[in-house]
Amino acid sequence: MEYAVIFLPLFGTIIGYLSKYFGDMTSQLITTVSVCLSAVLSIIIFYNGVINNGYGNYLIYEWISSGDFQANWSINIDPLSSIMLVVVTLVSALVHIYSIGYMSHDPNKPRFMSYLSLFTFSMLVLVVSDNFLQLFFGWEGVGLSSYLLIGFWYKKNSANKAAIKAFIVNRVGDFGFAIGIFLIFLFFGTLNYNEVFQLVPSFSEKIINFIGFDINLITLICLFLFLGAMGKSAQFFLHTWLPDAMEGPTPVSALIHAATMVTAGVFLVVRCSPIFEYSQFALNFVAIIGMMTAFFAATVAIVQNDIKKIIAYSTCSQLGYMFFAAGVGAYHVAIFHLFTHAFFKALLFLGSGSVIHSMNNEQDIRNMGDLWKKMPFTWISMLVGTLALTGFPLLSGYYSKDAIIEFAYLSHTKIGYFAAAVGIITALLTAIYSWRLIFKTFHGRFNNQKISKSAIHESGLSITLPLAILILGSIFSGFLFKDFLIGHHYTEFWGNSILLLKKFSHEQVPVWLLYLTPTLVTLSIPLSYYLFIDNVKILDNIKLKNKVLYNFLLNKWYFDEIYEFIFINPIKKIGLFFWKSGDVKTIDRFGPDGISKLVKIISNKATKLQSGYIFDYAFVMLLGLSLLLTFFIIYK
């Protein structure tokens, strides 16, 4: 069963791609059924682990064996990987079903479905690894899959640029991740999780010289590992690829943001909790980057107009919550929010895809409005997703996001208190931009000039069925799993899969903290309706009076422009110099172009000897005979 969970998506990838020769429906059926079976088996594995403690390590084969070093291909099932299996396969299965309807008019459906399955397989390889080498293989696999899917519509120049941008930005993080793995192997002599984690305490005080600086080894390893997580999970400074990734089809966005690529960074930090717990500096750095990302992304989302980019920045912000939860030592709460977030974020993306699908690929919320009567089920889906995202009482986000704020406060550290404050402010911003999206899209006046309102209709069953399932997850996942994953007896479930050294006492949570965030979130609903529907002139006046701030947020804090000025333009100039001066004027001139030119000159001269006159040929023969005689006389 454990083997089938991993290899069914790979089977779907290969057979689904080859099925393009047998028809679109064959590829869709094979890939979707394969991933759905994997999802069912994942739920069984999770249930078996909880009830029967059915965890274990299942060897696929010995991958590398050299001296004392050994790295296997294995399927490591523990509480952490089992819950990740459920998240990845279940969301992926729903995205596959959704894609059948959403991509119905695309001529390359087999390729698309195959790439989706490859994405799922790569993420599964990542989460069930028992060593850093297999983890890195899956890590790069999801990077490759994201490149293929973001640039799926390769005839669009913007899609190609977005795919390349995602690939290059992730290379920066992956380079740091690789250095972290090299350091682990250099000093620990192994890459297997259990062996590394057992050796960490004995190296906790070790200082090494790194590029001229004396630094703690564990801290250095943690920082490089987290650099990889920053790239994959689009954290501050390495976040710029995530909004542009919306150039891919909407099902891709849902899969990237809810279950696969961006959650890999959070999983890495939590999986390596036995390392991070021995470096307070690294944990503080994780928390600070998480806070900065949560706040930054929320401020940008509040002024964006592309429906998918608003939700993309929302993902970036929610990932920041997860990281600062891990930074204060509440790794289990980070995974709990990852779990609930998967449902409502997939719901929001697939719901927005339903809107885009019905409005002939329109994505600007300013060109929408008053759609709730035409698309009632999609409206309800987006409404539930928004309520869950904002942390409205009793929905999934309420239990997980508020828990992050509470646990940050309960850490009783300066970082923790500051993180809790940032979390509360960001929660208010999240509520405002989320309700802005709902009101601009589904309420107010219909503003589209390109499509008639009468032409808009609700999406088909293959799109609405996944939405219905995700609605249930968005409503009930927090309530059903709260006590189980982060309650008083959470250590009974997590066991040794996460190192939880810090103890959090729920009795110490002040009453005002319990009610502050839900109150702000609830009050934001009428406030947003008033600002975005009833009296839009207020915001127009605020924009006019604060143009600098508005443009600053609209242009995403000018990160793209800054990076272009600091990195891209200088690198382009260096590249052009080496291309024109080094490649064209030197290598080509004296290399292939020079040789071919010389051969051409010689051949042109040689053709003159072929005159057709007998006396010319006799002269050449006489000249050759003279040279031969001279040679034999000299070297006789």
C-alpha positions in Angstrom: 0.0 0.0 0.0 2.8 2.4 0.9 4.5 1.7 -2.4 1.3 2.2 -4.4 0.7 5.7 -2.8 4.0 6.9 -4.2 4.2 5.2 -7.6 0.6 5.5 -8.7 1.1 9.2 -9.6 4.3 8.2 -11.4 2.4 5.6 -13.3 -0.2 8.2 -14.2 2.5 10.6 -15.4 4.1 8.1 -17.8 0.9 6.4 -19.1 -1.0 9.6 -19.1 1.6 11.3 -21.3 1.8 8.4 -23.7 -2.0 8.3 -23.9 -1.9 11.4 -26.0 -1.8 8.9 -28.9 -5.0 7.3 -27.8 -7.2 10.4 -27.0 -7.6 13.1 -24.4 -10.1 11.2 -22.3 -7.7 8.3 -21.8 -5.0 10.5 -20.3 -7.4 12.4 -18.1 -8.9 9.1 -16.8 -5.6 7.4 -16.1 -4.0 10.3 -14.3 -7.1 11.2 -12.3 -7.9 7.7 -11.2 -4.2 7.0 -10.3 -4.0 10.1 -8.0 -7.5 9.5 -6.5 -6.4 5.9 -5.6 -3.3 7.4 -4.0 -5.4 9.8 -2.0 -7.6 7.0 -0.7 -4.6 4.9 0.3 -3.0 8.0 2.0 -6.1 8.4 4.2 -5.9 4.7 5.1 -2.2 5.0 6.0 -3.0 8.1 8.1 -5.8 6.3 9.9 -3.7 3.2 10.4 -1.0 5.3 11.9 -3.3 7.0 14.3 -5.2 3.9 15.4 -2.6 1.1 15.2 0.6 3.1 15.3 1.3 1.7 11.9 4.4 3.6 11.0 7.6 2.3 9.5 10.4 2.7 6.9 9.9 0.8 3.6 13.0 0.3 1.5 12.6 0.7 -2.2 16.3 0.0 -3.1 19.8 0.9 -2.0 20.6 4.0 -4.0 24.2 4.9 -3.0 26.6 2.7 -1.0 30.2 3.9 -0.7 32.3 2.9 2.3 30.4 3.9 5.4 28.1 6.2 3.5 24.7 4.9 2.4 21.6 6.6 1.0 18.5 4.6 0.1 15.3 5.2 -1.7 12.8 4.7 1.1 9.2 5.4 2.0 9.4 6.8 5.6 6.0 6.8 7.1 5.7 8.7 10.4 3.0 11.1 11.8 4.5 14.1 9.9 4.8 12.4 6.5 1.4 10.7 6.9 -0.4 14.0 7.3 1.5 15.5 4.4 0.5 12.5 2.3 -3.1 13.3 2.9 -2.7 16.9 2.1 -0.7 16.4 -1.1 -2.7 13.5 -2.6 -6.2 14.7 -1.6 -5.8 18.3 -3.0 -4.0 16.9 -6.0 -6.9 14.5 -6.7 -9.4 17.3 -6.5 -7.2 19.5 -8.8 -7.1 16.6 -11.3 -10.9 16.2 -11.4 -11.2 20.0 -11.6 -8.8 20.2 -14.6 -11.0 17.8 -16.7 -13.6 20.6 -16.9 -11.3 23.6 -16.7 -8.9 22.5 -19.4 -11.6 21.0 -21.7 -10.8 23.4 -24.5 -7.1 23.1 -24.3 -5.4 21.1 -27.1 -2.6 19.8 -24.9 -4.6 18.1 -22.1 -2.5 14.9 -21.9 0.7 16.9 -21.4 -1.0 19.0 -18.8 -2.5 16.1 -16.8 0.9 14.3 -17.0 2.7 17.3 -15.6 0.2 17.5 -12.7 0.9 13.9 -11.8 4.6 14.5 -12.0 4.2 17.4 -9.6 2.4 15.2 -7.2 4.9 12.3 -7.5 7.8 14.7 -6.9 6.2 16.2 -3.7 5.4 12.7 -2.4 9.1 11.6 -2.9 10.0 14.7 -0.9 7.8 14.2 2.1 8.4 10.4 2.5 12.2 10.6 2.3 14.4 9.4 5.1 17.5 11.2 4.0 18.5 14.6 2.7 19.6 13.2 -0.7 16.2 11.8 -1.6 14.7 15.0 -0.2 16.8 17.0 -2.6 15.7 14.8 -5.5 12.0 15.5 -4.7 12.9 19.2 -4.0 14.3 19.6 -7.5 11.5 17.5 -8.9 8.8 20.0 -7.7 11.0 22.8 -9.1 11.1 21.2 -12.5 7.4 20.5 -12.4 6.6 24.0 -11.5 8.7 25.3 -14.4 6.9 23.0 -16.8 3.4 24.0 -15.5 3.9 27.7 -15.0 5.2 27.9 -18.6 2.6 25.4 -19.9 1.2 27.9 -22.3 4.6 28.4 -23.8 3.4 30.4 -26.7 2.7 33.3 -24.2 5.8 35.3 -23.7 4.7 36.2 -20.2 4.3 32.5 -19.3 7.8 31.7 -20.4 9.2 34.7 -18.5 7.3 33.6 -15.3 8.6 30.0 -15.6 12.2 31.2 -16.0 11.8 33.6 -13.2 10.5 30.9 -10.8 13.3 28.6 -11.9 16.1 31.1 -11.4 14.8 32.5 -8.1 14.5 29.0 -6.8 18.0 28.2 -7.9 19.2 30.9 -5.5 17.5 29.1 -2.6 18.5 25.7 -3.8 22.1 26.7 -3.9 22.0 27.5 -0.2 20.1 24.3 0.5 22.8 22.3 -1.3 25.5 24.0 0.8 23.6 23.0 3.9 23.5 19.4 2.8 27.2 19.5 1.9 28.0 20.8 5.4 25.9 18.0 7.0 27.7 15.4 5.0 31.1 16.9 5.7 30.8 17.1 9.4 28.3 14.3 10.2 29.4 11.8 7.6 25.8 10.8 6.8 22.7 12.2 5.3 20.1 9.9 7.0 17.7 11.9 9.1 17.9 9.7 12.2 21.7 9.5 12.2 22.1 13.3 11.7 19.5 14.2 14.3 21.2 11.9 16.9 24.6 13.6 16.2 23.3 17.2 16.4 23.7 17.6 20.2 27.3 16.6 20.1 28.0 19.4 17.5 25.9 22.1 19.2 28.9 24.0 20.4 31.2 23.5 17.4 32.5 26.6 15.8 33.9 26.6 12.3 35.5 29.3 10.1 33.3 30.0 7.2 34.6 32.6 4.6 36.7 34.3 7.3 34.0 34.3 10.0 33.8 32.1 13.1 30.2 30.8 13.3 28.4 28.0 15.0 28.1 24.9 12.8 24.5 24.2 13.6 23.5 27.8 13.1 25.2 27.8 9.7 23.5 24.6 8.6 20.1 25.9 9.7 20.6 29.2 7.8 21.5 27.5 4.6 18.7 25.0 4.9 16.3 27.8 5.6 17.6 29.7 2.5 16.3 26.7 0.5 13.0 27.0 2.3 12.8 30.7 1.6 13.0 30.0 -2.1 10.5 27.2 -2.3 8.0 28.9 0.0 8.5 32.4 -1.5 9.5 34.1 1.7 10.6 37.8 1.9 13.5 38.6 -0.6 12.9 35.3 -2.6 9.2 35.8 -3.0 9.1 37.6 -6.4 8.5 34.5 -8.4 5.2 33.5 -6.7 2.8 36.2 -8.1 4.2 35.8 -11.6 3.5 32.0 -11.4 -0.1 32.9 -11.9 0.7 32.8 -15.6 0.1 29.1 -15.5 -3.4 27.6 -15.7 -5.5 28.1 -12.5 -5.3 24.4 -11.4 -1.6 24.7 -11.4 -1.9 27.7 -9.0 -4.1 25.7 -6.7 -1.7 22.8 -6.6 1.4 25.0 -6.1 -0.2 27.1 -3.4 -2.2 24.5 -1.5 -0.4 21.2 -1.4 3.0 21.0 -3.2 5.8 23.4 -3.9 5.3 26.3 -1.4 4.5 23.9 1.5 7.9 22.1 0.9 9.8 24.9 2.7 7.6 24.7 5.8 7.9 20.9 5.8 11.7 21.1 5.6 11.9 23.4 8.6 9.6 21.2 10.6 11.3 18.0 9.5 14.6 19.5 10.6 13.3 20.7 14.0 15.9 18.5 15.8 18.5 20.7 14.1 16.8 24.1 14.4 16.1 23.6 18.1 19.8 23.8 18.8 20.2 27.2 17.2 18.2 30.0 18.8 19.7 32.5 16.3 18.4 30.5 13.4 14.9 30.1 14.9 14.8 33.9 15.5 15.8 34.5 11.9 13.0 32.1 10.7 10.5 34.0 12.8 11.6 37.4 11.6 11.5 36.4 8.0 8.1 34.9 8.5 6.7 38.0 10.2 8.1 40.3 7.4 6.6 38.0 4.7 3.2 37.9 6.4 3.0 41.7 6.7 4.6 42.5 3.4 2.3 40.2 1.3 -0.8 41.4 3.1 0.0 45.1 2.4 0.6 44.3 -1.3 -2.6 42.1 -1.7 -4.8 44.9 -0.4 -4.3 47.0 -3.6 -3.9 44.3 -6.3 -6.6 43.9 -9.0 -5.8 40.5 -10.5 -8.0 38.0 -8.7 -5.3 35.2 -8.8 -2.5 37.5 -7.7 -4.5 38.7 -4.7 -4.9 35.0 -3.6 -1.2 34.4 -4.4 -0.1 37.1 -2.1 -2.5 35.7 0.5 -0.6 32.4 0.2 2.7 34.2 0.7 1.3 35.9 3.8 -0.1 32.7 5.3 3.2 30.9 4.7 4.8 33.7 6.7 2.4 32.7 9.6 3.6 29.1 9.3 7.3 30.1 9.5 7.0 32.4 12.4 5.1 29.6 14.2 8.1 27.4 13.5 10.4 30.2 14.6 8.9 30.3 18.1 9.1 26.5 18.4 5.5 25.7 17.6 6.2 23.4 14.7 3.0 21.4 15.2 0.9 24.5 14.9 2.7 25.4 11.7 1.8 22.0 10.2 -1.8 22.4 11.5 -2.1 25.7 9.7 -0.5 24.1 6.6 -3.2 21.3 6.8 -6.2 23.7 7.1 -4.7 26.2 4.7 -4.6 23.5 2.0 -8.4 23.2 1.9 -9.4 26.9 1.9 -6.6 28.1 -0.3 -7.4 25.4 -2.9 -11.0 26.4 -2.6 -10.2 30.0 -3.3 -8.0 29.3 -6.2 -10.4 26.8 -7.8 -13.3 29.2 -7.1 -11.5 32.0 -8.8 -10.7 29.7 -11.7 -14.5 29.0 -12.0 -15.0 32.8 -12.3 -12.3 33.2 -14.8 -13.5 30.2 -16.8 -17.0 31.7 -17.0 -15.8 35.2 -17.9 -13.6 34.2 -20.8 -10.3 34.4 -18.9 -11.0 37.8 -17.4 -8.9 38.2 -14.2 -9.3 41.9 -13.2 -11.8 42.2 -10.4 -12.5 45.8 -11.5 -14.1 44.2 -14.6 -16.4 41.9 -12.7 -19.2 42.6 -10.1 -22.7 41.3 -9.3 -21.9 37.7 -10.2 -23.4 36.0 -7.2 -26.8 35.5 -8.9 -25.2 34.1 -12.0 -22.8 31.8 -10.2 -24.4 31.1 -6.8 -22.4 27.9 -6.0 -19.0 29.5 -6.9 -20.1 32.5 -4.8 -20.8 30.3 -1.8 -17.5 28.5 -2.3 -15.5 31.7 -2.4 -17.5 33.0 0.6 -16.6 29.9 2.7 -13.0 30.1 1.6 -12.7 33.8 2.5 -14.3 33.2 5.9 -11.9 30.4 6.6 -8.9 32.4 5.4 -9.8 35.4 7.5 -10.2 33.3 10.6 -13.9 33.8 11.0 -15.1 32.0 14.2 -15.6 28.2 14.0 -14.1 27.8 10.5 -10.8 26.1 9.9 -8.6 29.2 9.7 -10.0 30.4 13.0 -8.5 27.4 14.8 -5.2 27.3 13.1 -4.3 30.9 12.4 -5.4 32.1 15.8 -3.5 29.3 17.3 -0.3 30.6 15.7 -0.9 34.0 17.3 -1.6 32.4 20.7 1.4 30.2 20.6 3.6 33.0 19.5 2.4 35.0 22.6 2.8 31.9 24.8 6.5 31.6 23.9 7.0 34.5 26.3 9.9 35.9 24.2 10.4 39.3 22.6 10.3 37.7 19.2 7.1 35.8 20.2 5.3 38.9 21.4 6.3 40.9 18.3 5.2 38.0 16.1 1.8 37.9 17.8 1.3 41.6 17.2 2.3 41.3 13.6 0.0 38.3 13.3 -3.0 40.4 14.6 -2.3 43.3 12.3 -1.8 41.0 9.3 -5.1 39.2 10.2 -6.9 42.5 9.9 -5.3 43.3 6.5 -6.1 39.8 5.3 -9.7 40.3 6.2 -9.9 43.6 4.3 -8.2 42.4 1.1 -10.2 39.1 1.1 -13.6 40.9 1.5 -12.5 43.4 -1.2 -12.1 40.5 -3.6 -15.5 39.1 -2.7 -17.4 42.4 -2.9 -15.6 43.5 -6.1 -16.2 40.2 -7.8 -19.6 39.1 -6.7 -21.4 42.3 -5.6 -21.8 45.9 -6.7 -22.3 46.8 -10.3 -21.4 44.6 -13.3 -18.5 46.4 -15.0 -17.4 44.2 -17.9 -17.7 45.7 -21.3 -16.4 42.7 -23.3 -18.9 40.0 -22.2 -22.6 40.1 -21.7 -23.9 39.4 -18.2 -26.4 36.9 -19.7 -23.5 34.8 -21.1 -22.1 34.1 -17.6 -23.2 30.8 -16.1 -22.3 28.4 -13.3 -19.4 26.0 -14.1 -20.0 22.3 -14.8 -19.9 19.3 -12.4 -16.2 18.5 -12.8 -15.5 22.0 -11.4 -18.2 22.3 -8.8 -17.7 18.8 -7.3 -14.1 19.5 -6.1 -15.4 22.9 -4.7 -18.0 21.1 -2.7 -15.5 18.7 -1.1 -13.2 21.6 -0.3 -16.0 23.5 1.3 -16.4 20.7 3.8 -12.6 20.7 4.5 -12.6 24.5 4.9 -15.4 24.3 7.4 -14.6 21.2 9.5 -10.9 20.4 9.2 -9.9 22.9 12.0 -12.6 21.8 14.4 -12.1 18.1 13.9 -8.3 18.1 14.1 -7.5 20.9 16.5 -7.3 18.8 19.7 -5.7 16.0 17.9 -2.8 18.0 16.3 -2.3 20.9 18.8 -4.4 20.1 21.8 -3.2 19.2 25.3 -2.1 15.7 24.2 -0.5 16.6 20.8 2.8 14.9 21.7 0.9 11.5 21.6 0.3 12.0 17.9 3.5 13.6 16.8 5.8 11.3 18.7 9.4 11.6 17.5 8.6 13.0 14.1 8.9 16.6 15.4 11.2 17.7 18.3 9.0 19.9 20.5 11.3 21.1 23.3 9.3 24.2 24.2 6.2 23.7 26.4 3.2 25.9 25.9 0.6 26.3 28.6 -2.9 27.1 27.2 -4.0 28.4 30.6 -1.7 31.4 30.2 -3.6 32.8 27.2 -5.2 36.2 28.2 -8.9 36.5 27.4 -8.3 39.7 25.3 -6.0 37.8 23.0 -8.6 35.1 22.4 -11.3 37.6 21.3 -9.2 40.4 19.7 -8.5 38.8 16.3 -12.0 37.3 15.8 -13.6 40.6 16.7 -11.4 42.5 14.2 -12.1 40.0 11.5 -15.8 40.2 12.1 -15.9 44.0 12.1 -13.9 44.1 8.8 -16.9 42.7 6.9 -19.3 45.7 7.3 -16.3 48.0 7.0 -15.1 46.5 3.8 -18.7 46.5 2.4 -19.0 50.2 3.2 -15.6 51.1 1.6 -15.8 48.9 -1.5 -19.5 49.0 -2.3 -21.4 51.8 -0.5 -18.9 54.6 -0.5 -16.0 54.0 -2.9 -15.2 57.8 -3.0 -13.6 57.5 0.4 -10.9 55.1 -1.0 -10.5 57.2 -4.1 -9.7 60.3 -2.0 -7.3 58.3 0.1 -5.5 57.1 -3.1 -5.3 60.7 -4.4 -3.9 62.0 -1.1 -1.4 59.1 -0.7 -0.3 58.4 -4.3 3.3 57.6 -3.2 2.2 55.0 -0.7 -0.5 53.6 -3.1 2.0 53.2 -5.9 4.6 51.7 -3.5 2.1 48.9 -2.6 0.7 48.6 -6.1 4.3 48.0 -7.4 5.0 45.4 -4.7 7.4 47.5 -2.7 9.4 47.9 -6.0 11.2 44.6 -5.4 11.2 43.7 -9.1 12.6 47.1 -10.0 15.2 47.0 -7.3 16.3 43.5 -8.3 16.4 44.5 -11.9 18.7 47.5 -11.1 21.0 45.6 -8.7 21.2 42.2 -10.3 19.5 41.8 -13.7 20.8 44.8 -15.6 24.5 44.4 -14.4 24.4 40.7 -15.2 22.9 41.5 -18.6 25.7 43.9 -19.3 28.3 41.4 -18.2 26.6 38.8 -20.3 26.5 41.1 -23.4 30.1 42.0 -23.0 31.3 38.4 -22.8 28.9 37.5 -25.7 30.0 40.2 -28.0 33.7 40.6 -27.0 34.4 37.0 -25.8 32.1 34.8 -27.8 31.6 36.7 -31.1 34.8 38.7 -31.5 37.2 36.1 -30.0 35.9 32.6 -29.9 33.8 32.7 -33.0 36.2 35.0 -34.9 39.3 32.8 -34.3 37.4 29.6 -33.8 34.7 28.1 -36.0 34.1 31.3 -38.0 37.8 31.9 -38.4 38.6 28.4 -39.5 35.7 28.2 -41.9 36.8 31.6 -43.4 40.4 30.3 -43.7 39.2 27.1 -45.4 37.1 29.2 -47.8 40.1 31.4 -48.7 42.3 28.4 -49.3 39.7 26.6 -51.3 39.1 29.8 -53.4 42.9 29.9 -54.1 43.0 26.2 -54.8 40.2 26.5 -57.4 42.4 28.8 -59.5 44.8 25.8 -60.1 42.0 24.0 -61.8 42.2 26.2 -64.9 41.7 23.4 -67.5 44.9 24.3 -69.3 47.5 21.5 -69.9 50.5 23.8 -69.3 49.2 24.7 -65.8 48.8 21.1 -64.8 52.3 20.3 -66.3 53.8 23.2 -64.3 52.2 21.9 -61.1 53.5 18.4 -61.7 57.0 19.7 -62.5 56.9 21.8 -59.3 55.8 18.8 -57.3 58.5 16.6 -58.8 61.1 19.2 -58.0 60.0 19.4 -54.4 60.1 15.6 -54.0 63.7 15.4 -55.5 64.8 18.2 -53.2 63.3 16.4 -50.2 65.1 13.1 -51.1 68.4 14.8 -51.8 68.4 16.7 -48.4 67.2 13.8 -46.3 69.0 11.0 -48.2 
